[in-house]
Amino acid sequence: MIKEITEGKITYIMGPLNSGKTTYLKRKIAENPDNYIGFLSLPIYFYHGLKNYYLKGINIPIEGLLTAPDPLLLHPPLFYWRKRFFSQFMFDTVTEFVIEDSEISTNNKIFVIDEVGPLEKTGKGWNKLIDFLVKNNVKLIMVVRRKESRKKLENKF
């Protein structure tokens, strides 16, 4: 079951693993695509069926592999966390693009971040991007898997 909870300028889309959170978000965006900016993390599968993620921009020209089981598939610098290699390069590229594009914080579009969770609680992942967007009063939709993640994110930002 997917829940949508709005608190201030942040909307959280929550649900269990494989419950359709990203599909729900894609349908919501399709209703009025010009209202949104940001990215979706689309699942892709490598050998042994391990799910990883491909970053697809929404009204921004950025896309690329975000996680993979093999570090040679990703653009460095990398870090390893919970059985996956992550491309810090992709996190940094998106964050720098958003910070440098002054229109993003003033265009009244809703910024989508799919997905936020334990990684951001450690100060990695989208932490710097979320901090920038919140400080600039940008409306956000964040996909989170766990209720605990939402509460910890609320306390952090």
ZAMARGU-4260 file (C-alpha; in steps of 0.2 Angstrom, whole numbers, plus 5000, padded with zeros to 4 digits):
<rodrens>
0) 5000/5000/5000 | 5007/5017/4995 | 5005/5032/5006 | 5007/5050/5001 | 5010/5062/5015
5) 5013/5081/5013 | 5022/5091/5027 | 5025/5109/5022 | 5034/5109/5006 | 5039/5091/5006
10) 5028/5076/5000 | 5034/5059/5005 | 5028/5044/4994 | 5030/5029/5005 | 5027/5010/5003
15) 5036/4993/5006 | 5049/4986/4994 | 5042/4983/4977 | 5025/4991/4981 | 5025/5002/4965
20) 5031/5019/4972 | 5041/5024/4957 | 5027/5018/4946 | 5014/5028/4956 | 5026/5043/4954
25) 5028/5041/4935 | 5009/5041/4933 | 5008/5057/4944 | 5021/5065/4933 | 5013/5060/4917
30) 4997/5069/4922 | 5006/5086/4920 | 5025/5083/4916 | 5029/5102/4915 | 5026/5104/4933
35) 5040/5092/4938 | 5059/5092/4938 | 5071/5080/4945 | 5074/5061/4942 | 5068/5044/4944
40) 5079/5029/4949 | 5073/5015/4937 | 5078/4997/4942 | 5089/4987/4930 | 5095/4969/4933
45) 5112/4962/4931 | 5119/4945/4933 | 5112/4935/4947 | 5096/4946/4947 | 5103/4959/4958
50) 5093/4975/4956 | 5102/4991/4953 | 5097/5008/4948 | 5098/5019/4932 | 5096/5038/4935
55) 5083/5046/4922 | 5081/5065/4922 | 5064/5073/4922 | 5066/5089/4913 | 5084/5089/4916
60) 5098/5082/4904 | 5106/5070/4916 | 5105/5051/4916 | 5117/5037/4920 | 5120/5022/4930
65) 5119/5025/4949 | 5122/5008/4956 | 5130/4992/4950 | 5137/4976/4957 | 5153/4978/4947
70) 5163/4994/4950 | 5170/4994/4932 | 5152/4998/4926 | 5152/5015/4935 | 5160/5032/4933
75) 5172/5035/4948 | 5173/5041/4962 | 5163/5026/4970 | 5158/5020/4987 | 5152/5003/4992
80) 5137/5001/5003 | 5124/4987/5006 | 5131/4975/4992 | 5131/4988/4979 | 5144/5000/4972
85) 5137/5018/4970 | 5143/5031/4959 | 5147/5047/4969 | 5150/5055/4953 | 5131/5054/4948
90) 5126/5061/4965 | 5138/5075/4963 | 5134/5078/4945 | 5115/5080/4948 | 5118/5091/4964
95) 5131/5103/4955 | 5119/5104/4940 | 5104/5109/4952 | 5115/5121/4962 | 5122/5130/4947
100) 5105/5131/4938 | 5097/5146/4947 | 5080/5143/4939 | 5078/5127/4947 | 5075/5135/4964
105) 5064/5149/4957 | 5053/5140/4944 | 5040/5134/4955 | 5042/5116/4948 | 5041/5101/4960
110) 5058/5093/4962 | 5057/5074/4962 | 5070/5063/4971 | 5067/5044/4969 | 5073/5037/4981
115) 5079/5043/4998 | 5083/5033/5014 | 5097/5025/5024 | 5111/5032/5013 | 5105/5050/5016
120) 5105/5047/5035 | 5124/5043/5034 | 5127/5060/5025 | 5129/5052/5008 | 5118/5050/4993
125) 5106/5065/4990 | 5110/5073/5007 | 5118/5089/4999 | 5105/5091/4986 | 5091/5089/4998
130) 5099/5102/5010 | 5101/5114/4996 | 5083/5112/4990 | 5075/5114/5007 | 5086/5129/5011
135) 5080/5137/4995 | 5061/5133/4999 | 5059/5121/4984 | 5044/5110/4984 | 5049/5092/4985
140) 5043/5075/4982 | 5054/5061/4990 | 5051/5043/4988 | 5055/5033/5004 | 5053/5015/5008
145) 5052/5016/5027 | 5042/5026/5039 | 5057/5027/5050 | 5067/5035/5035 | 5054/5048/5033
150) 5054/5053/5052 | 5073/5054/5052 | 5073/5064/5036 | 5061/5076/5044 | 5072/5078/5059
155) 5087/5081/5048 | 5080/5093/5036
</rodrens>
